[in-house]
């Protein structure tokens, strides 16, 4: 194997932790990034620029103006065109480094596609904004003994943890119970762009260690840092919980879809409907909806406005309905204008 | 009884990093969490003397209690 462009990576190769040998390992690596918001954008950018050979970017959402202050891969044109984040990210990253293979997946990671989307990668990076998906990743990764890196941020605080199945604690060791109340989110508590960039950078450095064969240098703690209040702390995560349902009892309820709601809230004034898995002809639907309200379509999605709601529909039947958090209202809107 | 409480991440904001607190004997971790003004549903990891603990576990004299929140955004 030879390096595609020694000039591109020349300074990185000079760093002795990477060197030629590490760069070749990076070139052969396959990584999945689940979620491409603030942390996901930071991670994707760093791993693509570092020369990770294959990156699969999985995201269910589209670019909005409110993303642009912190989601570094997107711009105003992406928001105006309501491009899926996975597609917009892949375009941007290919311009940054044409030597890496970027595969966008406009999809909601779910029990029925987790094998297809994650199994052929050697590392999974967490860029999601919800624990439902993180527990799914954790169940799959522990069962398959695939390493993954948890990252999250809210306000000025970021947290991250390396999960090396069989060696460290897993997410269910650290957080055994699913959130029972509403956790703070970027929509409720705000988010500082430096917090996502910083925690994304820390997680990416851990990824580079793993991908270049420096696993022994990886952190075995749950780390938090607060970039506003200048605070940094860690707790040990080097031992699995003796009664962990994943590590010890080998129970993986999230893989079977247990406790998974058919409709999930996206954390803002929106409801996602993902129970209608079927192919939809967006062109045909556009013609039908033109009589009902304003419609726009691109090659990836259709958007339909009818006050006070905005529906974004993907070709697989998945939809995000903005303007309500009431599942019944969203279902009714979907049934009325898309399909019962 | 005296308990050394250590908070992490956004639990520190408006509270403290580390403090000695006095609780009645037999106080559960859940009760201590509530007394600290923390919603128990936001708690991710609880450590007592550096070992994993559960919210319904009772604290003991001179316990070292660590409380780490679930942080979910991205």
Interface residues (C-beta under 8 A of the other chain):
Chain A: X35 X37 X38 X39 X40 X126 X127 X128 X129 X130 X131 X134 X151 X152 X153 X154 X155 X157 X158 X159 X173 X174 X175 X179 X180 X181 X183 X184 X185 X186 X189 X191 X196 X222 X224 X226 X229 X231 X233 X235 X236 X241 X242 X267
Chain B: X8 X9 X10 X12 X13 X17 X39 X41 X42 X44 X45 X47 X50 X52 X66 X68 X70 X71 X72 X73 X74
